[in-house]
Amino acid sequence: MAIEYANALMEYIKSEKDEHRLRVIELGVRKMLERELMEIKAKLEKYKKSEERFISGYNMDFTEFEKKFEEGGFPEDSDLDYVEWYAVHDAYEYWKKKCDILEGVLR
């Protein structure tokens, strides 16, 4: 939501003629996006730690694990690990993309 709101404000800023108002709006948007970025980075760190736990436990990354899992290379009791790791990996990738976008906007 914050990214969409920021993009709308940025469009407004481009059309505004009053320099002082522009600067105030720009600073407000920047502060909002920086806060959003901090929250996203905290989520990334959380998912990274969870993923590192799986990586060290299985001595492989998720892509390798998924391939072996689909080939039947693990016992059935690893089903829960697969589901959990998939969710962690997917969440990490989602927040990483958001982080990259936001960092690009803030440059």
N, C-alpha and C positions, 0 to 999 in steps of 0.2 A: 504494500500500500504506500509506504513512504517513497518508494522509487517513482511510482506513478504520479504521486502528488508533487514530488520534486521536479519531475519532467514538465508538468503543467505550469509550475511556478517559473521554471526556466524559460518557457515559451513566453510567459507574461513579461519576464524581465527583458527579453529581447525586444518587446514592443513598447516598453515603458520609456519615457523621455526624461523624467526627473532623476537626475544622478544620485541625489541623496536617498530617495526612496529605493532606487535600484540597489544601492550598496546595502541598505538595511535588509532588504529582501534576500539578497545574495548571501549575506552573513547568516541569516536565519535558516535558509535552505542548507547551506554548508554545514552548520551546526547540527541540524536535524540528520543529515546524511552521515556525518561523522559518528553520531550516536548510534545510528542504525548499523554502521559498519562495525562498531565495537561489539554490539550485540551479536552480529553474525559471526565475528571472529571468535567470540566465546563459545558459540554453538559449534563452530568448526573444531575448536580445541577439544571439546567434549567428545565429538564423534571420532576425531583422530585418535584419542586415547583408547576409545572402545575398539577401534579397528586395529590399533597396535597390539592390543591384548590378543585378538584372534590371530594376527600375523605371527606373533611370537609363539602362540600355542600350537599352531599348525606349521610353522616354519615356511610359510608361503604367502603370497598376496591373494586378494580375493579372486582375481581372474583365474589364477592357477587352481585355487580351491574349488571354484565353481565348476571348472572343466572336469576335475577329478570327481567331484560329487556327482555330476551328471553322468559320468561314465561308470558310476557305482564303485568308486575307489575308496569309499568310507563306509563304516558300519551304519546301520539304520539309526542308531542313537545320535548320529551327527546331524539328523534332520533339523533339530531345534537350533543347533549352531548355524546351519545354513540359513535358516529363516532370519535369525537375529543378525547375522553378519551381513546378509543381503540388505536388510533394513538400515543398518548402520552405514554400510557402504553407499547405499542410495542417498541417504540423508546427507552424508558428507559431500557427495558429488553435487547435490542440489544447492547446498549452502556455499560451496566453493564457487559455483557459477554466479550466484548472487553477489558474493564477495568480489569477484573479478569485475563484474559489471559496475558495482558501486565504486570500486577503486578507480575504474576508468572514468566515471562521472566526476569524481573528486580531483582528478589530475588537472 
